[in-house]
Amino acid sequence: MEQEAQVWFNGVQREADRVSLSPFDHGVTVGNGVFETLIAYEGVPFAFRRHHERLMKSAAVMDLSVPTLPILRDAVASVLAANDLEDAPARVRITVTGGPSPLGSERGTAGTTVMVAATPAPFMGDSEDVWVVPFTRNETGALKGVKSTSYGENVVALTHAKDRGAGEAILANTKGELCEGTGTNVFVVDGDGVVTPPLECGCLAGVTRQLVLEICEREGIPAREEAMPVEALRLASEAFLTSTTREVQPISAVDGMAMLAVPGELTARLAKAFRALAEANMDP
């Protein structure tokens, strides 16, 4: 018989089908919650400290309390072990919601709901086709830079891209500037090096994004954070996505038009450097 999935729920590890999430939980009713997705190699989550720091920043905006790093580190280790996910790459999700609350936007007082779950990591492929969708990120919105569970916009955008044969959707902001994907940051390569939208454009402060920028600095690769029109992605000779599960992944086509170089020279160099970093230091 196949083993039941084990999760960590409000401090207790149990079978997933025995978890009782309140129908009044604010994460369910209004999307009042934050989360982090980590990748674990051989039972060890990569860049845990950075992910926990970002979780706390997101939670502060949403006025949510987050367990300490040692508590969550132990929870993740326990869930990985219980689900026999210590030998292969695993995707780990930490979710914090507002807990049982009134049926409206006002917050409740019952305390947060905290969940940790893990599954085998998905295979992302050697490259990805992307599609620029006709929806925008609000670079001045209340949840700018927050990794919120309010992902309805991302669901619609990704479906739009997949319906057109792409694996990731790319969004501009309200100014028409290149912003981000539904679960990725985006980089383009021009004649002056590597360019990625600044956080002021409304994109998430991706952990992999920041590590790539740090690698560029160490490797002497010119890199800058600069606002650019979304057309810059279509005109680039090479471009790539970054995320926890994708690492550095070349973009193979934009809106059905193939990129000139897949992977391009800088993309390949950065992908190799990132993999070397992950192998040498699990908590950079």
C-alpha positions, 0 to 999 in steps of 0.5 A: 500500500502506498504510504500516506503523505505526511505534513506538519500542521500547527506544530504536529506532524500527521497524515495529510488526509487527517488535517482539519483546515477551518472553512473560516481560515483567512487563507481560504476565504480571502487569501490572507496568507504567505508562503515560501517554496524551497528545493531540498537536495538529499534531505537538506533545503537550499538557502533556507535562511534566505527563504525564512527571511523573505517569509518574515518580510512577507508576513510582516506586511500581512501582519502574520506571525511566523515560527522561528527558523529552528522550528521550521527547519526541524519541521521541514526535516521531519516532513522530508524524512517521513515522506522518504524524500531524502534521496531525491530533489524535493519541493517543500512548501511552507504556508502561513495563513491568518487562521480562523477569521470573520467572513470578510477582510477583517483579521481574526484573533485565533492565531495563524495556521502554519503548514509544511508539505513536501513532494518530489521536485518537478522536472523543469526541462532544459529550457522554457517557452514563455508568453507575454500575457495581456495582464499586468503587475501593479508596481504600487499595490499593497502586496508588491513584493509579498509572496502571498497565497493570493495567486489567482492572477498567476493562475489565470496568467499561466493558463493563458500562456499554457493555452498557447503552448508556453510553459510560463507567463511573463507579465509587464507592470502598469507602465509597460515595463518588463516585470516577472513570470508567475513563479519566476524572475526574468533576465535578458542579455544585451550588449552590456551584460545581464539585465533584470527588472529592479524590485521597484518594477513590482517583481518579487525579490527572488532568492535565486534572482539575488544569488545570480546577481551575486554570482555575476559580481563574483564572476565579473559578469556585468549585471544591472537592475534596470527598468526596460520595456517588455519588448526588450525580452522579445528582442534579446538574443538570449534570456533566462528565468530564475526560480527555486525549482528552475535554478537558471533556465534558458528561455527558448521562445517568446510568444512562439518566436524562437530565441537566437541562442538556447542557451546563450553563452552567459546563460550557460555560464550562469547556470553552471556557476549556480549549480556549483554554488548549490553543490558547495554551499547549501545555505549561501 
